[in-house]
Amino acid sequence: MQRARRPGAGDADERVEVPAAMAGTQAKTLAAALLARREVERTRRTVMPGLAGLAIGPGERVAIAGEPGVWRVAEASVEQMAPRLTLVPVTPPQAPATRADSGQVMAAPDLTIGRTLLHAVELPPLDDVALAAPRLAVIASGSGAGWRRAALLISADDGASWQAAGATAAPAVMGRVIDPPGAGPSTLFDAGASLVVELAHRDMELADADDRRLDGGANLALVGDELLQFGHAAPVGEGRWRLSRLLRGRRGTEGAIGTARAGDRFAVLEPDTVRLIDLPLASPGGRVTVMATGLGDDDGPALAEAAVTGASVVPPSPMDLRAEVTSGGGRLLRWRRRSRLGWRWLDGADAPLAEEAERYRVTLHLPDGGVREFETDTPAIDIGAVELSGGAVLARVRQRGTLGLSRFAEIWMGEDDV
């Protein structure tokens, strides 16, 4: 677009669309000519040429006796057999503009969209906000770099009915596991393990994160069912990356350490790439199916199924479970509670409870196949010697949350504690 302006007071804007392709200098010259024409045509003359004027129509050029220059007929009319012509001066030729910039075309790259890649999983909260209902995390991307978003539908009855669930979040960096990390600790850096992943397309990249960024939650990834963080990411070719300096079992997912297999899902989790969908309170124990349809899904929509276990709303399992021998031959079980909101480990303050009350369920699996259950509101319980008289006993401890029971921590007691 090119503009032409005139000096002086007054203000009026006029936009003229010209269906033509031209250089910037030509467009500016045309704009200046149109402005000059508007200025000149502010001078008008009305003449009554007699019957001879019947042969003169708009657009023709005429001369006026006693007036300099050439005039153009702007309007022609006849009233009572008397022709009337409205004339305007002909604009002199406009000198070419001396300078004009044609601008730059900021065209979007022509990238392949590809098919939609979709993961759905119930995750522990990725922030420190207590949820009042289960929540599903949907992570999506495309097999091509041009993929942007897809429309979502969700079903809780195996596809018998579907409900609209908006659209996916921004494209995530995702792919599949090539070489899983195996077992490892969840308490310290797992310096001895690494994993190799293959990303969905070559335009996806991973980056390192120092300890400060890791402490802030950077490079959090879903590997199978485990949440882990990686400090180092090195490309190894063919769209594959080796991830090392791992922090395993993040957000209470230590139970999934060592369960990942080749071909399992891999996705980097960031706030703007995870679409969160609230589920009904009665959802735990069921399954949810998610359907995503994008522009490149000519062969059909992407589907993902997720089991709703309550992982997003129940507390993590107790930790540091230990059994101390008592004077009567029994065992004093002790443990430490954890909180679904207490992942920052603030100095000088205990983790917030995040539940209506502190309660635990202790289950004893006896050698004869019997089961005994106890409830306690403190992170300790005394198990009498009579409970251990028949042999080794497996004790499992769960925290009772507002919306469900946590996963269990377990320990063997008796028979010299196995």
N, C-alpha and C positions, 0 to 999 in steps of 0.2 A: 504494500500500500504506500502511495506517495501523496504528499500534501502540498498545497500552495496557499500562501497567506497574503493579504494586502495590509498595508500600514493604515493607521488612523483609527478613529473611534468606531464603535459599533461592533456587533458580534452576530454572526450567522454561520451555521454549519450546513454544508450540503455534501452528501456522499453520492458519488457517481460510480456505478458498477459498469465495467467495460469487459465484455467476454473476449479477452484477447491476452496473448502471452507476449510480453515485451520486457526490455531491459529497464532498469530503474531510471536511467536518464530519460528514456522515451516517455515513461509514465509520468515523470515529474514535469516534462515539457508539456504533455497533454493536460496535466492538472493546472499548470500556469496559464495555458491557452484558454481553458474553460473559465478560469477566474477572470482573465482579461475580457473575455466575451461577456460575462455577467456585468462587469463594470461598464463596458461600452454600451451595452443594451439598456442601461438605465436612462439613456437619452432616446426619446421617441418622437416621432412626427406622425401626425394624422393628416392625410390629404384626400381631396375629393376630385379624382381625375376625370370625371364625366363618364359617358358611356364607353369611352375607350378603355376604362379601367376594368370592364367586364372580362377582358382577355388577360388580365394580370392576376396570378395566383400566389399564394404563400410560397416563400423560398426564392422567388425571382429577385433579381437585382435591378435596381432602378437608380436614376439620378433625380435630384430635386433642383429646380431652377433657383439659383441664388444661394445654394447650400453646397459646401465642399464635400468631396468624398463620394463613396458609393453606399447605397442604402439597400437593405434587404427587407422584403415584405414579410412581416411577422404575422399579420392577420389581414384577412380580406372579407368584407361583408357588403351586402346590398340592402339598402332600405329605400322603399318607394322608388325603385329604378335609379337610385343614386349610389354608385359604388363608393365604398369607404376603405382606404388602405392605411394600415398602421405599419410604419417603417422604423427600422433600427439601423444604426451604422454597422457597416461590415467591419469586423475586427481585423486589424492589421496582423500579418504573420508574426508568430511568437518565436523569439530567438530560442535556440535549444538551451536547455538547462545545463549549467556548467558542472554540476556535481549532484550525484544521487547514488544512494546505496541500495542495491537490489535485495539486501538481507541474505539470510542463510536459511536453508531448509533443514529443520530439525526433524527429520523423518525417523520413525521408530524402526529398529532393526527387524528384518523379516526372519523371525525365529520359528522353529517348529514347536507346535503346542504339545503334541504327544498325548498319550492317554493319562488319565488320572490315577495316581498312586495313593492309596488310602490306608490309614491305620486308625483303629478305634480301641481305646483302652481306658479302664477306670484307674486313675492314678491317685496317690496321696496328694493332698493340696501342695501346689508348687509355690505358694506364698503362705504367710502366717495369718490366714483368715479361716476361722472355724466355719465349716459348712453345716447348714441345717438340713441338707438333703443330699443324696448321692449325686455325683457329677461325672459326666463322661468327657474324656478328652479325645478330640478328633484332630489328627495330623494328616496333612495332605500335601502333595506336590504333583509334578508331572514328569513324564519320561522325556519331555523336551523343554528347552530353556524358555520357550514362549508361553508356558502354562502360567495362569494367574490365579484363577479361582474356579470353584465348582459349586453347584447348588446341592443342598443336602436334604435328604429325607431320612426319617428314623422310624423304626418299627420295633415294638416290644412283643409282638405276637407272631414271630417267624415269618413276617412278610404278608400276613393276612390283611393288614391295614398299615398305612403310612401317614406320617405327619411331617409337614414342612418344618425344617430346622434352620432356615437361613442359608448362609453360604460358608464355605471354608474360610480359614484365616489365610494370612499371607503364605506363600510357598515355603515349605520347610526343607532343610537339608536332610535328606533321607536316602536310604538304600537298603542293603542287606549285609548280613554278617558273612564273611568269607572264612575267617579263622577266629573262633571264639576265644575269650580270655581264660576260660577254665575257672577252677576254684581259686579263692583268695580271701584275704582278710577284709573286714569292713571297718576296722578301727584305725588303720594307718594307711599311708600310701602303699598301693600294691606295685612296688617297683619292679618286681620280677615278672609281671604278666603284661601282655599287650594283646590287642586284637586288630584284625585286618577287616576293613569294611569296603564295600564297593558302592559308590554313590550312584544315584539314578541317572545322571548325565554328566558330561565332562565340565559343564559350566559351574557345577557345585564345588565348593571348596571348604576346607576346614582350617582352623588356625590354632596356634598355641595359646595357653593362658598361664600366667604366672600365679604364684600362691595367693596374692591379694585378689586377683580376679576369680580364682577358684573359690576362695572364701566368700565372695559375693554371689556365687552361684553360676559362674560362667561355664560353658562347655558341658552342660547337663544333657545327657543323652539317654534314650531308651534303647536298651540292647536286649532283645527278647522281652522278658518281663522285669529285668533289672534296670534300675536307674543308676548310672555312674557318671563320673566326671573324668575328663582326660586333660592332662596338662600339655602333652606333646602330640602333634599331628604331623606326620611326614608322608608325602605322596610316594607311592611305590610303582606308579605307572598303571595304565589301563583303567583310569578312574578309581583306583584303589588307594586307600590310606591306612597307614599303621598308627594306631593310637596307643600311647603309653603314659606312664606316670598316672595311674588310675586311682580314683577314689571310688570304692565299690559300695554297693548296697545303700545308696543314698535314699533319704526320706523313708527309712524303714523297710527297704526292699532287700535286706540282706538274705532273706529266705530264697531269693531267686538267684543268688550268686552261684555260678557254676552250672546253671541250667540252660544257658544259651547254646544253640547249635548252629552249624553252618546253614545259611539260608534264612535265619531268623531276621526279624525286622530290626532296623536301625534308624533312629531319627533324633536329630538335635532339637531340644525343646527350648524355645524362647517365647516370651510373653506374646509377641505378635504373630507367632506361627502355630499356636495351639488354640483351637476353637473348643470352648467349654460349653457343654449342654447339661442343664439341670434335669435330673430324673425324679420320678415319683418316689416317695418314702418307701413304698412297698417293692421297689425294684430289686434289692439284694436277693440273691438266689436265682435270679432269672438271667436272660440273655437279651442283648439289644443288637439289632442289625442296622447298619448305617449304609445309605446309598448316596453316592456322589456322581453327579453328571456334569461334565465340562465340555468345552467346545471340541475337544479332540477325541471324545469318547464315541466314535462312530460304531464301534463294535459292541456297544452296550455300556451301562454305567459300572463304576467300581463299587464293590461291596466289601464291607468289613463287619465282622461279628465280634462282640465283646461280652465276656462274662461279667456280671455285676456282682461283686463279692462284698461290697461295702468298704473297700480299701480307701475310698475318698472321705469317709466319715468316721471310721473306727480308729481308736488309738493304735500306735505301733505296739509290738509285743514287748513285754518286760525284758530287761537285760541284766547281765551280771548275776544270773541265778546261781546260787550256791547252797550247799547243805552242810550245816555244822553239827557235829555229834554232841548230843546233850548228855548230862550225867545219868539219865535213866535209860540210855541206849537208843533214844529216838533221834530225830533230826530236827534242827531248826532251819527252816527254809527262809532265805532272804533273797531279795531282788531289788532292782531299781526300776521305777516306773519311767516311762517316756511319754512325751506329749506330741500330739500331731501339730502343735504350734511351737514347739521348743527346739527348733533345729539350729538356732544361732549360738547356743551355749554361752549366754551372757555371764560374765564374771560377777560373782557376788549375789546372784539371784537364781533361784530354782526355776526349772521350766514350768510354765503355766500349766494348770491342770487341764483346761479346755473341755472338761466334762462336768456334769451336774454334781457328781460326787466321786470320791476315790474309792473304788471297789474292785475286788479281784475274785476270780474263781480259780480254785485249786482242785485239780482232778488227779486222783491216784488210780493207776491201773495196776491191780494186784496180780500176783502170780497165778491165782486160780481163775483169772478172767473177770473177776469182779471189779467194779468201779465205785469209788467213793468220791463225793464232791464236798467241798467246803467253800464258804464265802468269808472274806475278810476285808476290812477297810484300811488295813495297814500293809505295807510291803514286806510282810513276814508272817509265818505261821509255824506253830509247833506240831510236828508229827510224832505221835507216841510210838514207843517201841512195839506195841501190839500190832500196829499197822505193818511193821516190817518183819514180823515173826515168820511169815511164810516164804520169805525169799526177797529177791530184788523187786523193787517197786518203781515204776515210772511215774514221775510227778510232772504234770503240765500246768503251767500258770498262765492265765489270761487276764488282761485288764478288761473290766466291764465298762464300756463307754456309754454315752447317752444314747447312741444309735446302734450299738452292737458290741460284740466281743472282739477283742484284738486277736491276732495270731498268737499261738502259744510259744512259750519258752519251756524247755523240758530238761529234766535231769534224772538220772538213776540214783536210787538210794537203797541201802541194805546190801547184804551179801558182799560186805567190804566195798560197797559202792561201785561194784562191777569194775 
